[in-house]
């Protein structure tokens, strides 16, 4: 953690806590429930990401509250909305902002938060929840890396967005093509690839966290696939859920 952040935390604890609502209460809750994963000063631990890095710093206040309330699908981040009151959630978020060297929350002036459109809100919950989109795709620097980032996806694809959702294999974006590797024991590995050479090819792991090298003289076969890694989840949703998810994607 940067020295200025540490000094800021100390200064808040000594002088500013009476004027920033919830800092003391938020610290107590954070120390009791959050620091085991995220560290005492938000520096991160094995089980939890840093809270003072550039990614978390860029979250709007509403986005930060959403993560605390609803967790983060595909990670170890639990949903605390059912365990704490709204005030307690606000207190925890306020203290996280203090750890980041910021003067608490500023929800009244927060223009970078998500839309207040009910369709968009419901669509984001689907994206991060039962639809499982966030495990492969990211937006606002959060989410998976198996699929393309979806910031401004509606501007990029236009009317092609719905086709891409209904039939992901119709067009596969460059850099996200798929190869199928059959190993000597018959195990099949299918994934996004890179660095395809005469000797080897690298396949991204299913969770997107690493690249595995497969030497061509040590496997049975390596073939191109014309099927996208993206499942046809959108087609299985009801009409209302499709409308919600589409509204969220168009809001990005």
C-alpha positions as CSV (number, residue, x, y, z in Angstrom):
1,X,0.0,0.0,0.0
2,X,1.3,3.4,-0.9
3,X,2.6,5.6,1.9
4,X,0.1,8.4,1.2
5,X,-2.8,5.9,1.5
6,X,-1.5,4.7,4.9
7,X,-1.1,8.3,6.1
8,X,-4.6,9.1,4.8
9,X,-6.1,6.2,6.8
10,X,-4.2,7.3,9.9
11,X,-5.4,10.9,9.4
12,X,-9.0,9.7,8.9
13,X,-8.8,7.6,12.1
14,X,-7.4,10.5,14.1
15,X,-9.3,13.5,12.8
16,X,-12.0,12.9,10.2
17,X,-14.0,10.0,11.4
18,X,-16.6,12.1,13.2
19,X,-17.4,14.1,10.1
20,X,-17.6,11.1,7.7
21,X,-20.7,9.1,8.5
22,X,-20.1,5.4,9.1
23,X,-16.3,5.3,9.0
24,X,-15.9,3.9,12.5
25,X,-18.7,1.4,12.1
26,X,-17.5,0.4,8.7
27,X,-14.0,-0.2,10.0
28,X,-15.4,-2.5,12.7
29,X,-17.4,-4.5,10.2
30,X,-14.5,-4.6,7.7
31,X,-12.0,-5.8,10.4
32,X,-14.5,-8.5,11.5
33,X,-15.6,-9.9,8.2
34,X,-13.5,-8.5,5.2
35,X,-9.9,-8.2,6.2
36,X,-9.4,-12.0,6.3
37,X,-9.7,-12.0,2.5
38,X,-8.8,-8.4,1.5
39,X,-6.1,-7.6,4.1
40,X,-6.2,-5.1,7.0
41,X,-5.5,-2.1,4.8
42,X,-7.1,-3.5,1.6
43,X,-3.8,-4.8,0.2
44,X,-5.3,-8.1,-0.7
45,X,-4.7,-11.7,0.4
46,X,-4.6,-15.2,-1.1
47,X,-8.4,-15.4,-0.9
48,X,-9.3,-11.9,-1.9
49,X,-8.2,-9.2,-4.4
50,X,-6.7,-5.8,-3.4
51,X,-9.3,-3.1,-2.7
52,X,-6.8,-0.3,-3.3
53,X,-5.8,-1.2,-6.8
54,X,-6.7,0.8,-10.0
55,X,-9.6,-1.6,-10.9
56,X,-11.4,-1.2,-7.6
57,X,-10.6,2.5,-7.4
58,X,-12.3,3.0,-10.8
59,X,-15.6,1.5,-9.6
60,X,-18.3,4.0,-9.1
61,X,-19.9,4.2,-5.6
62,X,-23.0,2.4,-6.9
63,X,-20.8,-0.4,-8.4
64,X,-18.9,-0.8,-5.2
65,X,-22.1,-1.1,-3.3
66,X,-23.4,-3.7,-5.8
67,X,-20.3,-5.9,-5.4
68,X,-20.6,-5.8,-1.6
69,X,-24.4,-6.5,-1.7
70,X,-24.5,-9.1,-4.5
71,X,-21.0,-10.6,-4.5
72,X,-19.1,-11.4,-7.7
73,X,-20.1,-14.5,-9.7
74,X,-17.1,-16.7,-10.5
75,X,-15.0,-15.4,-7.7
76,X,-14.8,-16.0,-3.9
77,X,-16.6,-12.7,-3.2
78,X,-19.6,-13.4,-1.1
79,X,-22.9,-11.5,-1.3
80,X,-23.4,-9.6,2.0
81,X,-26.7,-7.9,1.2
82,X,-28.6,-10.6,3.1
83,X,-26.4,-10.5,6.1
84,X,-26.0,-6.7,6.7
85,X,-28.5,-3.8,6.8
86,X,-28.3,-1.2,4.1
87,X,-26.7,1.2,6.6
88,X,-24.0,-1.4,7.4
89,X,-23.3,-2.0,3.7
90,X,-22.9,1.8,3.2
91,X,-20.6,1.9,6.2
92,X,-18.3,-0.8,4.8
93,X,-18.2,0.8,1.4
94,X,-17.4,4.2,3.0
95,X,-14.5,2.6,4.9
96,X,-13.2,0.9,1.7
97,X,-13.2,4.4,0.1
98,X,-11.2,5.7,3.0
99,X,-8.6,2.9,2.5
100,X,-8.3,4.0,-1.1
101,X,-7.5,7.5,0.1
102,X,-10.9,9.0,-0.7
103,X,-13.2,11.0,1.4
104,X,-15.9,8.4,1.7
105,X,-18.9,7.9,-0.6
106,X,-20.4,10.6,-2.8
107,X,-23.5,9.0,-4.0
108,X,-25.4,12.3,-4.5
109,X,-22.9,13.5,-7.1
110,X,-22.0,10.1,-8.6
111,X,-22.6,10.4,-12.3
112,X,-20.5,7.3,-13.2
113,X,-22.8,4.7,-11.7
114,X,-25.1,2.3,-13.6
115,X,-28.4,3.2,-15.1
116,X,-31.5,3.5,-12.8
117,X,-33.6,1.8,-15.6
118,X,-35.2,-1.2,-14.0
119,X,-34.6,-3.3,-17.2
120,X,-30.9,-2.4,-17.1
121,X,-30.6,-3.2,-13.4
122,X,-32.3,-6.6,-13.9
123,X,-30.1,-7.3,-16.9
124,X,-27.0,-6.6,-15.0
125,X,-28.1,-9.0,-12.3
126,X,-28.7,-11.7,-14.9
127,X,-25.3,-11.0,-16.5
128,X,-23.5,-11.4,-13.1
129,X,-25.8,-14.1,-11.8
130,X,-27.7,-17.0,-13.3
131,X,-26.7,-16.2,-16.9
132,X,-23.1,-16.5,-15.9
133,X,-21.8,-14.0,-18.6
134,X,-19.4,-12.4,-16.2
135,X,-17.3,-15.5,-15.9
136,X,-16.1,-15.0,-19.5
137,X,-16.8,-11.4,-20.4
138,X,-15.9,-8.2,-18.6
139,X,-17.2,-4.6,-18.4
140,X,-15.8,-1.7,-16.5
141,X,-12.6,-3.7,-16.0
142,X,-14.4,-6.4,-14.1
143,X,-15.2,-10.0,-15.1
144,X,-13.6,-12.8,-17.1
145,X,-11.1,-12.7,-20.1
146,X,-12.2,-15.8,-22.0
147,X,-14.5,-13.7,-24.2
148,X,-14.2,-10.1,-25.5
149,X,-14.8,-7.1,-23.2
150,X,-18.3,-5.8,-23.7
151,X,-17.8,-2.1,-23.1
152,X,-19.6,-0.2,-25.9
153,X,-20.6,-3.6,-27.4
154,X,-23.9,-2.2,-28.8
155,X,-22.0,0.6,-30.6
156,X,-19.6,-1.9,-32.1
157,X,-22.1,-4.5,-33.2
158,X,-25.3,-2.5,-33.7
159,X,-28.1,-4.8,-34.9
160,X,-25.6,-7.7,-35.0
161,X,-25.6,-7.8,-31.2
162,X,-28.8,-9.9,-31.0
163,X,-27.5,-12.3,-33.7
164,X,-24.3,-12.7,-31.7
165,X,-26.3,-13.6,-28.6
166,X,-28.6,-16.0,-30.4
167,X,-25.8,-17.6,-32.5
168,X,-22.4,-17.0,-31.0
169,X,-20.7,-19.2,-33.7
170,X,-22.0,-17.1,-36.6
171,X,-19.1,-14.7,-36.2
172,X,-16.1,-15.2,-34.0
173,X,-14.0,-12.2,-33.2
174,X,-10.4,-12.3,-34.2
175,X,-8.2,-13.4,-31.3
176,X,-11.0,-15.5,-29.8
177,X,-10.9,-18.4,-32.3
178,X,-11.0,-21.9,-30.9
179,X,-8.8,-25.0,-31.3
180,X,-9.4,-28.6,-30.1
181,X,-6.6,-30.6,-28.7
182,X,-6.8,-34.4,-28.3
183,X,-4.2,-35.6,-25.9
184,X,-2.5,-39.1,-25.9
185,X,-4.9,-40.4,-23.3
186,X,-7.9,-39.3,-25.3
187,X,-8.6,-36.2,-23.2
188,X,-10.1,-33.4,-25.2
189,X,-9.1,-29.8,-24.5
190,X,-11.1,-27.0,-26.2
191,X,-10.3,-23.4,-25.9
192,X,-9.1,-20.0,-27.1
193,X,-5.6,-20.2,-28.5
194,X,-2.5,-18.1,-29.2
195,X,1.1,-18.6,-30.3
196,X,0.3,-21.3,-32.8
197,X,3.7,-22.5,-34.2
198,X,5.2,-25.6,-35.8
199,X,6.1,-26.9,-32.4
200,X,3.3,-25.9,-30.0
201,X,0.1,-24.0,-29.4
202,X,-1.1,-22.3,-26.2
203,X,-4.7,-22.9,-25.0
204,X,-6.4,-20.6,-22.5
205,X,-7.7,-22.5,-19.4
206,X,-11.4,-22.6,-18.9
207,X,-11.3,-20.0,-16.1
208,X,-9.2,-17.7,-18.2
209,X,-6.4,-17.4,-15.6
210,X,-3.6,-19.1,-17.5
211,X,-2.3,-20.3,-20.9
212,X,-1.3,-24.0,-21.2
213,X,1.3,-25.0,-23.8
214,X,0.6,-28.2,-25.9
215,X,3.6,-29.6,-27.9
216,X,2.3,-30.9,-31.2
217,X,4.5,-34.0,-31.2
218,X,3.1,-35.0,-27.8
219,X,-0.6,-34.9,-28.6
220,X,-2.8,-36.9,-31.0
221,X,-4.2,-34.0,-32.9
222,X,-4.8,-30.3,-32.9
223,X,-7.7,-29.0,-35.0
224,X,-9.5,-25.7,-35.6
225,X,-13.0,-25.4,-34.4
226,X,-15.7,-23.2,-36.0
227,X,-17.8,-23.3,-32.8
228,X,-17.6,-20.4,-30.4
229,X,-16.8,-21.1,-26.7
230,X,-19.8,-19.0,-25.8
231,X,-22.8,-21.1,-24.9
232,X,-26.2,-20.3,-26.4
233,X,-27.5,-19.2,-23.0
234,X,-29.4,-16.2,-24.4
235,X,-31.7,-18.5,-26.5
236,X,-32.7,-20.4,-23.4
237,X,-33.9,-17.3,-21.5
238,X,-37.5,-16.1,-21.5
239,X,-38.6,-13.1,-23.4
240,X,-38.5,-10.8,-20.4
241,X,-35.0,-12.0,-19.4
242,X,-33.8,-11.5,-23.0
243,X,-35.1,-7.9,-22.9
244,X,-33.4,-7.3,-19.6
245,X,-30.1,-8.6,-20.7
246,X,-30.2,-6.7,-24.0
247,X,-31.1,-3.5,-22.2
248,X,-28.0,-3.9,-19.9
249,X,-25.7,-4.7,-22.8
250,X,-26.9,-1.6,-24.7
251,X,-26.3,0.5,-21.7
252,X,-22.6,-0.3,-21.6
